[in-house]
């Protein structure tokens, strides 16, 4: 267990200054013109004393699956209102 950065438990939201381990994750964000944008983010796993579990921290700007930013998800939802799913996938360059 290492101290330093404040992290929030992904289960109960309890904030503490200790984490168990970390990894770098690529997160899809809003495109810039024709370019796809990915952010590299360190995601910490929290050994939470309150919930008694080791879970990934919660970051309020990421979706629950941690692969997309919330603003990218919002962009896709807004496009879906005016386009077919196929068109949205092509616009956002998604499978």
C-alpha angles and dihedrals in degrees: 000000000000128000129215121069117070110242132182122221113247091221107044102009093237109161119220140157098241134081136184103216141327143217137189116249129189110229123194114233136177114309121249105220106304093341122102112226123214125181121208108220132180108231115198127208111222125215094210117204092195099053095026091227137112107231138154115271120256118245111192094214095057128080118244092264092055094223098096135043115239091242090056090050089049090050091053092047091051092049090049090062092064104027142049118261089252091053092048090051090051093046093049093034093237129148 
